Amino acid sequence: MVSQTAREDSSGPPDVPMPAPRSNHTTCVHENAVVLFGGHGGLGYQRRAWNDTWVLNLDTARWQELTCQGNPPPPRSGHQAFAKDGGIFVFGGWNHDSTFNDLFMLDVEKRDWSDVDLSWGVPRWNCSLQLVEAIPAWCVFVFGGTADVNGEGRSGGVFDLRIGVLNLGDTYKWHEPVVDMKRTDVKPMPREHSAICYDPEESRLVIFGGWANKWLDDVWQINVSSIVGPPYAILKVEPPLGPVTGNMQVTIRGVGFRSTPGACIVEFSCGKHAAPTQGEVLDDETIQCFTPAVANTIGPKECTVRVQIGARDLTTTVTNYNFFLNSISERSLCFGPGVLQEQQANQETRCLIQLRNQNGENRKSGRDEIQITLQQKALTEDGKDTMRDLPYELVDMNNGQYELTYLAEEGDVVIHIKLMDENNKPRPIRGSPFRPSFVSMARNRANEITGPLVSGWISSTLKSLDEFYHNTNTGHQTKLKDGDVMNLIKVMNHIKDMYNQEDLLTQQQDEIFETVSVLEKEGVPGDKAHKQLKKVGANLRQLKEDILGKEKEIQPMQQKESELYRKVIGEFETELKNYQGGLRKEAYYFYKSGLELAVKRLNDVTSDLDKFQQRMDELKHIATNFAYPEELGNSVKCMAAMREDVASMRSLWEFETVRIKRTESFLVVRWGEVSPTEMEDEIKALFKKLKEVKVDRKCDAYMGVQDVVKKWTVFCPLVGELLDPAMRARHWHQLIDLCKKSITVTPDILLRDMWNLELHKFSEAVEDTADQAKQESKMEITLKKITNEWSSVEFLFEAHKGNPEVQLMKLPDDKVEMLEEHQVQVQNMFASRFLSTFESQVFFWQKTLANVSEVSALIAEVQRSWAFLENLFIHSDEVKKELPDDSDKFVGIDQDVKEILKNGRDIVSAKDFCNQGNIFQKLEKAQSQ
């Protein structure tokens, strides 16, 4: 470590040239020197902002101040700097007057400052900066710092965590990458003065610590591989072309493929389409892969190829690759004896598959992937039919043809031939599945390509093509009369058949042509077949031209009839809608119509709709052939709506049928046998089913049905209330007066009689009466209990000082508690709104129990006072001498008390004793004396 101390006394001039003391400056290594710029400080306690530039020569360990020209940055500190390509770059910072987000460059050799005129975001300082080698251009990453986001200068700066990237390509450019983070991911705290470094192995920036109103010691990393690029490059692809269906092995040439471990992905792309595929790294300069299928993405065109290895990004270098058309199932075909009827069983047979591209051209190379499923019906051990797979051999002729060879037993065979498409999905070729058959005694050489089956098939197919031509040719030439719409439609259908059968006709001609071509290679003359095929082809082509002419010929009539039937359809629609409008007046929409009439009208309307449907079907046939079936759309919707409406109303009246049967079964039950809970449960179930009926809830019929069910939902709980044993004759009279109906309630009356009272109209009053009955029943029970219990309550007696003639009396303790309880119960009865029935009894027991309470308490006091005074005035001679008058007076009191006690002993009953007419007054008199 080398130390250079220039000055001991910081106040004096330096002995050798060197920068003034400072901090928050930057240093960069340039060749063999360290370049210092800016900062703030100075001698002593100065806080000056600097913009001087010093160079420390690392060979001589000497400082030199650079005298620079050009446009230097304003004085600043808290900035960042980096060295690149002979230049020192300075970004951001602050001084006492300003904050900065500018970028300056110093050409060290020329000692020339220049303003790059490229700012990023808002002014910031004390941020972190890292220069990173990247492909194709180096990058500078700036992180965090303090940012002047509100334009308030340094005093209003806030800690930041954004990342800016300066691309040092041909044109310098800032951008702020979007950080790929979820909302739930934890983010670093905004900060300044963080340390930052770059890990090239993982293409990541590592950030440590900093200041955010506290010192930080956390470590964060961010992957920047998508910006800096991977450490490998691609140069070319061999071979540079292949099929759009892919799956062709190619070799990728490049450099640095071994520099990064991990899986290798090769991406083929064109425009917005990209097709990745798995690659294998063979060495540092070679990758092998299979091309992807791109028929529905890139298509047959030139594309770019890039490589990605491991966690690295795709290469920023590219090369080109050309895709061409491959075989497609919709153009390919199969022919030969192996797909024909009545072949020889248990003898090898074969057929040829000819693949074509989408232009209808025979493929000239092989390596296509073909999927064959070859099965024959067989019986299992338990005698059930099953399909068993047959062995086969498929040979690639490497010229676009494939030979399929197999052997089958007697019976039918099913052959599925599918070509794997660009999405690696099997698609059937034309004519698949094929259904050949095998017999035990077939014609000689039946299974050979040059045998009778193939020649017979050629003849029969040519004949069928010719017959189609003649039938269609004759049919489309039918003479038409004005208004003859049915024959017009027949001609139109012949024309349509031509178009519909065109693909099959083309397929059959292609199959004949390919078959004859193979026969010619086998030495079988094909001139006659070619001539016939040529003639049939010419006829069919001419037929198509004639069809086109016929289309033009019948176009006026077709237009006329088309317009005519458009009007007919419109008139039919109007008629249908008028009928629909009248349906809302039908009887089944109104509940008062009754079940019988509603069902009859539903059946009548259904019959009318059936007739409309028959007419609409005829019109639909015509409209379909005129290619405007949608014209009947409104009629179809109208018919569907009416059908649906009738169906929904029918379901409503069907519900009403069920409801009537069920409620009628309730109404014939005797009152004493009614089960209200069961009945209520069934009504609730009916109500639930009613809600499930899909019908207009506002229609009168539904509201009527609903109203009846609601009446039952109210009626059933009322029945349960009225069946309570608490109901008395007075309550029934009260209800009958309320309903203004005449009925005698007995267990033998029917529930219908109760229903006829229309209790649902007075549900609150009925519930109130039932509640009254229950409350009065409780009162009645309580009063009976009080009466029964007090009829047996007696005083307890105890001889006074062993004298049997004088018996002290008291109410038993448990009866005192009972007395209090009964008083509370009686008092509560006064709060009941149903007091009137038992008012006299309640008043009686209120008074009776009050007398018992008062008299029993008073007699206890009288007995205590009397017993005390007796000791003084009867048994103490000294007191008699001293208080002769009082002693004489007490003799009378003693006699009164003993009479009261004797009276209680004679009566015994607490209720009777306490409710004597003058007993309370006697006790009060005795107590007062």
Secondary structure, 3 states (H helix, E strand, C coil): CCCCCCCCCCCCCCCCCCCCCEECCEEEEECCEEEEECCEECCCCCCEECCCEEEEECCCCEEEEECCEECCCCCCECCEEEEECCEEEEEEEECCCCEEEEEEEEECCCCEEEECCCCCCCCEECCEEEEECCCCCCEEEEECCEECCCCCCHHHCEEECCEEEEECCCCCEEECCCCCCCCCCCCCCCEECCEEEEECCCCEEEEEEEECCCEEEEEEEEECHHHHCCCCEEEEEECCEEECCCCCEEEEEEECHHHCCCCEEEEEEECCEEEEEEEEEEECCEEEEECCCCCCCCCCCEEEEEEEECCCCCCCCCEEEEEECCCEEEEEEEECHHHCCCEECCCCEEEEEEEECCCCCECCCCCCCEEEEEEEEEECCCCCEEEEECCEEEEECCCCEEEEEECCCCEEEEEEEEEECCCCCEEECCCCCECCEEECCCCCCCCCCCCHHHHHHHHHHHHHHHHHHHHHHHHHCCCCCCCCHHHHHHHHHHHHHHHHCHHHHHHHHHHHHHHHHHHHHCCCCCHHHHHHHHHHHHHHHHHHHHHHHHHHHHHHHHHHHHHHHHHHHHHHHHHHHHHHHHHCCCHHHCHHHCHHHHHHHHHHHHHHHHHHHHHHHHHHHHHHHCCCHHHHHHHHHHHHHHHHHHHHHHHHHHHHHHHHHHHHHHHCCEHHHCCHHHHHHHHHHHHHHHHHCCCCCCCHHHHHHHHHHHHHHHHHHHHHHHCCCCCCHHHHHHHHHHHCCCCCCCCCCEHHHHHCCCHHHHHHHHHHHHHHHHHHHHHHHHHHHHHHHHCCCECEEEEECCEEEEEEEECCHHHHHHHHHHHHHHHHHCCCCCCHHHHHHHHHHHHHHHHHHHHHHHHHHHHHHHHHHHHHHCCCHHHHHHCHHHHHHHHHHHHHHHHHHHHHHHHCEHHHHHCCCCHHHHHHHHHHC
